[in-house]
Amino acid sequence: MFGSKKLDLLAVGDITTDAFIRLIPPYAHSRIDRGNLELCMNFGDKIPYESVEEINAVGNSPNAAVSAVRIGLSSGLVTDLGDDDNARKCLAVLKKEGVDTTFVKTHRGKATNYHYVLWFESDRTILVKHHDYGRIFPDIGEPKWLYLSSLGQGTENYHDAIAAHLEKHPAIKLCFQPGTFQIGMGSGRLARVYKNSELAVINRFEAGEILKITGTGETGIKKLLTGISSLGPKTVLITDGPAGAYFYDSRKGETLFAPPYPDPKPPLNRTGAGDAYASTFVSATILGKTPAEALRFAGINSMSVVQQVGAQRGLLHGKDFEPFLAKAPDDYEAAPLS
């Protein structure tokens, strides 16, 4: 079903170690305040926790690189590390997974990114810190696809260099999955990146934030899809968590809705679900699947990831998709959105 010996996907973005700290009630709880769901703990208290676990070599782009390799593609990663023990652990994971590390740069005297994941029930709140490495975008040649995602603050010029490379090498297809700081830069500052994107992948909330609009129902999602497309991406994939996902092709005027794959049991942790969906969709596309087919694969991998802790443990290998496809419900199909 899957299989390719070519270096098809090169991911670009920050790498980190995630420390999952599992919080427990009643010492932590959630509440809705002014329409926002908040994670709450008593200020100044000593808060008991159940467990803590470190997971190395994660982040939107590393997750995508690992996902692509497991599915059957060759992939690499462009990222920056410190020269500490976490850097060595991250490199070991990438090499074990078969990710090409040619463009992984180590910076002497610097620390590697380290994030704290406050895990409560099935979701998480992440405390992030992206170190400033004085990044220089390398000459990456012409991979078939470039997968650009989360980078820290102060990387505006780095994004300009990526855009310049894409303009010089128009054969490269770009998937842009903007992270928090990239969304904060604004679509105007990253206009060249959006313009050179083959595919933009964003969740529903982020799409509204980028476009500064809100909307509900089918009318709202169509406005978000066409709005992101107007920034330049030829195709747009908007994920909506457990509600499914929406795909739009501006060239064909085609809009698809894909339902989620049923969870075999309640999700353990939702970290990495969006990364799994996005990277699987791109990988399946590289392997010649239609958008409707790629959406089916994406939903399965996203379902698998949330059954385990961390963004990579549940990522499936190519051969693992077939049993899920075989037992999928009859209505697990991407259908046109009228």
Buried (B, 14 or more C-beta within 10 A) or exposed (E): EBEBEEBBBBBBBBBBBBBBBBBBEEBBBEEEEEEEEEBEEEEEEEEEBEEEEEBBBBBBBBBBBBBBBBBBBBBBBBBBBBBBEBBBBBBEBBEEBEBBBEBBBBBEEBBBBBBBBBBBBEBBEBEBEBBEBEBEBEEBEEBBBBBBBBBBEEBEEBBBBBBEBBEEBEEBBBBBBBBBBBBEBEBEEBEBBBBBBBBBBBBBBBBBBBBEEEBEEEEBBBBBBBBBBEBBBBBBBBBBBEEBBBBBBBEEEBBBBBBBBEBEEEBBBBBBBBBBBBBBBBBBBBBEBEBBBBBBBBBBBBBBBBBBBBBBEBBBEBEBBEEBBEEBEEEBBBEEBE
